[in-house]
Amino acid sequence: MQWEALRKKYDKKNVLPWMRSFGDQCIEAIYIGSRFKPKKRKIEKIVACGMGGSGVGAGILKDLLKGELHVPFDVFNSYHLPEYVDSKTLVFVVSYSGNTEETVNCLREAKRNIAYLCLPLLVVLVKLGLVSSKNGELNEAVFLLKKSAGQLEEKAKELALRMKGKMVVIYAPEELKTVAYRFRTELNENSKQFALHHFVPEQNHNEINAYLGLTKANSEFILLRHKNEPEKIQRRFAFLHKTLRKRFNVAEVHLEGKSLLATALYAVQFAALASYYLAMLNHLDPEWIPIIKELRKEMKKK
C-alpha cells in the first residue's frame, strides 16, 4: 500500500504528525493540570459537559474511576446543566474548538451556579483529593505510547485495510465503553464512515441476537480486549467471538497497558490512527468536516 502517496494527496493539513505526538500531548496536559491550584471545598457531585469528542475525556475518566470515586460523576452532551447542580458541584466544561454552542451555554449556566471549571480533569480530581495519585499510571501510559508508536501505527494500518468499505461494529468491555464510542466517532468524523458500538456484558443481553442486514462482505466486527478483563468477561468475549465469526469478519485488537488508564490512552491513540489511515484509503481529508461547519452557520442564523 502506497501510504505516503495517499498522505501527500489527501492529508491537506498534515495532521498525522499531530496524531503521532499523542504521548507528548499527554505530558503537556499533565503539566497544564499541575499548574492549577483549586481551593478545596466540599464536593458532593461532579458534572462534565462536552459535545462529541470534547466530552470523551470525561466519559473515559468516569469509566476508569467508578471504583474509586465516592461521589456521583455524570457526563452531559446537551445545552443545559441538570437542576441538581449547585455550589457543591464540580463542573468541567470542555470544548476543543472553544465555541461549541451547547457547551458554551452550559458554561454560562455553570458560572451562575458553581466555582470549578478546569482541564485536564484527572489532575484536578487528584488535586482536589477526590481520587488517589495517578502518577504511576500516567508515566506508564506516556512510556507505552512512545515505546510502541511504530508497532501501534502498523496495527492501525492493518485494521484500516480491513474496515474499508465496511459497516464497522466495535465491542469493548464495560470499562472501555467510552473508548469504543470514541473509536466510532473517530471513524465518523475522520473516515466519514458509519460505525456502531456496544459494550460487554450489556451487548450479550440484546444485540448478540442480531444478525440480519450484515454479512462478511459488508461488515467488520472489532473486539477491543485488554489484559485485566475479569474471568467472566473473558468467557463472554470468547463466546461472542465464536458466535460472530460464523457469519461475520471478526478482528480482535489486543490493547497494551498494565494499568487501565494506560490501556485506555493506548486505545484512543490506536483509534485515531486507524481512522486516519481509513480516511486515506477512502481518498478523503480527515480534517475536512464541511457538514459540521455548515450546521454551525445554520444555528447562528436568527
C-alpha positions in Angstrom: 0.0 0.0 0.0 1.4 3.4 -1.0 0.6 5.2 2.2 2.9 8.1 1.6 1.4 8.9 -1.8 -2.1 8.9 -0.2 -0.9 11.1 2.6 0.5 13.7 0.2 -2.7 13.8 -1.8 -5.4 13.7 0.9 -3.9 14.9 4.2 -4.1 18.5 3.3 -3.2 19.9 6.7 -0.6 17.3 7.6 -2.5 16.1 10.7 -0.5 12.8 11.1 2.4 14.3 12.9 0.0 15.8 15.4 -1.6 12.4 15.9 1.8 10.8 16.4 2.6 13.3 19.1 -0.1 12.0 21.4 2.4 10.9 24.1 3.9 14.4 24.2 0.4 15.9 24.3 -0.3 13.8 27.4 2.9 15.2 29.1 1.8 18.7 28.3 -1.8 18.1 29.6 -0.4 16.8 32.9 1.7 19.9 33.2 -1.2 22.2 32.5 -3.3 20.4 35.1 -0.4 20.6 37.6 -0.3 24.4 37.4 -4.0 24.7 38.5 -4.4 25.3 42.3 -8.0 24.7 43.2 -9.4 25.8 46.5 -10.5 22.7 48.3 -14.2 22.7 49.1 -16.8 20.1 49.9 -17.7 18.4 46.6 -20.8 16.2 46.6 -21.1 15.6 42.8 -19.2 16.0 39.5 -20.7 17.1 36.2 -18.8 17.3 32.9 -20.2 19.0 29.7 -18.9 18.4 26.2 -20.2 17.5 22.8 -18.7 14.8 20.6 -15.0 14.3 21.1 -14.9 17.1 23.7 -16.9 15.0 26.1 -15.0 11.8 25.6 -12.2 12.6 28.1 -14.7 13.0 30.9 -16.5 9.8 29.8 -13.3 7.8 29.9 -12.5 9.1 33.3 -16.0 8.2 34.5 -15.5 4.6 33.3 -12.0 4.3 34.8 -12.7 5.9 38.2 -16.1 4.3 39.0 -14.5 2.0 41.6 -12.7 4.9 43.3 -14.9 8.0 43.3 -17.2 8.3 46.3 -19.4 11.0 44.6 -21.6 10.7 41.5 -20.0 11.6 38.2 -22.3 12.5 35.3 -21.4 13.5 31.7 -23.8 15.6 29.6 -24.0 16.3 25.9 -26.6 18.9 25.9 -27.5 22.6 26.1 -28.3 22.6 29.8 -26.9 21.5 33.1 -29.2 19.4 35.3 -31.1 21.2 38.0 -29.2 19.5 40.8 -26.0 21.5 40.0 -25.2 23.8 43.0 -22.3 25.3 44.9 -21.1 21.8 46.0 -20.9 20.5 42.4 -17.6 20.3 40.5 -18.3 21.1 36.8 -15.9 20.6 33.9 -16.8 22.4 30.7 -14.9 21.0 27.7 -14.8 22.4 24.2 -12.0 21.6 21.8 -13.0 24.5 19.4 -13.9 26.9 22.2 -17.2 27.8 20.6 -19.4 24.7 20.7 -22.9 26.2 21.1 -24.3 23.7 23.6 -21.1 23.6 25.8 -20.9 27.4 25.9 -24.4 27.6 27.1 -23.6 25.1 29.9 -20.6 27.3 30.8 -22.9 30.3 31.2 -25.2 28.3 33.5 -22.2 27.0 35.4 -20.9 30.5 36.1 -24.2 31.3 37.7 -24.1 28.2 40.0 -20.6 26.9 40.8 -16.9 27.6 41.3 -14.9 24.9 39.5 -14.2 25.0 35.7 -10.9 23.3 34.6 -8.9 21.0 32.5 -7.2 18.5 32.5 -9.8 16.6 34.5 -7.8 13.8 36.1 -5.1 16.1 37.5 -7.8 18.3 39.0 -9.6 15.4 40.6 -6.3 14.3 42.2 -5.5 17.8 43.4 -8.9 18.0 45.0 -8.4 14.7 46.8 -11.3 13.0 45.1 -9.0 10.2 43.7 -5.6 9.0 44.5 -2.4 10.0 42.7 -2.2 8.6 39.2 1.5 9.4 38.6 2.5 5.8 38.1 -0.3 5.1 35.6 0.4 8.3 33.7 4.1 7.6 33.5 3.3 4.1 32.2 0.9 5.5 29.6 3.4 8.0 28.2 6.2 5.4 28.1 4.0 2.9 26.4 2.8 5.4 23.8 6.3 6.4 22.9 7.8 2.8 23.0 5.1 1.2 20.9 4.5 4.1 18.5 5.7 2.3 15.3 4.1 -1.0 16.2 0.8 0.7 17.1 0.7 2.6 13.8 1.3 -0.6 11.8 -1.6 -2.3 13.6 -3.8 0.7 12.8 -2.9 0.4 9.1 -3.8 -3.3 9.1 -7.2 -2.6 10.6 -7.9 0.3 8.3 -7.5 -2.1 5.3 -10.0 -4.5 7.0 -12.5 -1.7 7.6 -12.5 -0.1 4.2 -16.0 -0.1 2.7 -17.5 -1.9 5.7 -20.0 -1.2 8.4 -17.8 -1.3 11.4 -19.1 -2.6 14.7 -17.0 -2.1 17.8 -17.4 -4.1 21.1 -15.4 -3.4 24.3 -15.7 -4.4 28.0 -17.7 -2.0 30.1 -14.7 -0.2 31.5 -13.7 0.8 27.9 -17.2 1.6 26.6 -16.4 5.3 26.1 -13.2 4.3 24.3 -15.4 2.2 21.9 -17.6 5.3 21.5 -14.5 7.4 20.7 -13.4 4.9 18.1 -16.8 5.0 16.5 -16.8 8.8 16.4 -13.3 9.0 15.0 -14.4 6.8 12.1 -17.5 9.0 11.6 -15.5 12.3 11.6 -12.1 11.4 10.1 -13.0 8.5 7.8 -16.6 9.6 7.1 -17.9 6.0 7.6 -20.8 4.8 9.6 -20.0 2.7 12.7 -21.7 1.1 15.7 -20.5 0.3 19.2 -21.7 -1.5 22.3 -20.1 -3.0 25.4 -20.0 -6.3 27.2 -21.8 -7.6 29.2 -24.8 -5.5 28.1 -24.3 -6.5 24.4 -24.8 -10.1 25.5 -28.4 -9.4 26.6 -29.8 -7.9 23.3 -27.5 -7.2 20.3 -25.9 -10.6 20.4 -29.2 -11.9 18.9 -29.0 -9.6 15.8 -27.6 -10.9 12.5 -29.9 -9.7 9.7 -28.6 -7.0 7.4 -24.8 -7.6 7.8 -22.6 -10.2 6.1 -18.9 -10.9 5.9 -18.8 -8.9 2.7 -20.2 -5.7 4.2 -19.1 -5.6 7.8 -16.1 -5.8 10.2 -16.6 -6.6 13.9 -13.8 -5.3 16.1 -13.4 -6.7 19.7 -11.3 -4.4 21.9 -9.6 -6.6 24.5 -7.2 -5.9 27.4 -5.1 -7.8 29.9 -7.1 -7.1 33.0 -10.5 -8.3 32.0 -12.3 -10.3 34.7 -12.6 -14.0 34.0 -16.4 -13.9 33.4 -15.9 -11.1 30.8 -13.1 -13.2 29.1 -15.6 -16.1 28.8 -18.3 -13.8 27.4 -15.9 -12.4 24.8 -14.8 -16.0 23.8 -18.4 -17.0 23.3 -19.1 -13.7 21.4 -16.1 -14.2 19.1 -17.1 -17.9 18.4 -20.7 -16.8 17.6 -19.8 -13.8 15.4 -17.3 -15.5 13.2 -19.9 -17.9 11.9 -21.5 -15.0 10.0 -19.1 -12.1 10.0 -15.5 -10.9 9.8 -14.0 -10.5 13.3 -10.8 -8.7 14.4 -9.6 -8.9 17.9 -7.5 -5.9 18.9 -5.3 -6.7 22.0 -4.7 -3.4 23.7 -1.4 -2.9 25.5 -1.0 -1.5 29.1 -0.7 -2.8 32.6 -3.0 -0.2 34.1 -6.4 0.5 32.8 -5.5 4.2 32.3 -2.6 3.3 30.1 -4.7 0.8 28.2 -7.4 3.5 27.5 -4.9 6.1 26.3 -3.3 3.4 24.0 -6.7 2.6 22.6 -7.5 6.3 22.0 -4.3 6.7 20.0 -5.0 3.4 18.1 -8.5 4.6 17.2 -7.2 8.0 15.9 -4.5 6.4 13.7 -6.8 3.7 12.4 -9.4 6.3 11.4 -6.7 8.4 9.8 -5.5 5.6 7.6 -9.0 4.6 6.7 -9.6 8.2 5.6 -6.5 7.9 3.3 -8.0 4.7 1.8 -11.3 6.5 1.3 -9.4 9.2 -0.5 -10.6 11.9 2.0 -9.0 14.6 4.1 -9.5 13.6 7.7 -9.6 17.2 8.8 -12.4 18.1 6.4 -15.8 18.5 8.2 -17.9 20.7 6.0 -21.3 19.4 7.3 -20.5 20.3 10.9 -19.3 23.8 9.8 -22.5 24.2 7.7 -24.6 23.2 10.7 -22.8 25.7 12.9 -23.5 28.5 10.4 -27.2 27.5 10.2 -27.5 27.5 14.0 -26.2 31.1 14.2 -29.0 32.4 11.9 -31.7 34.4 13.7 
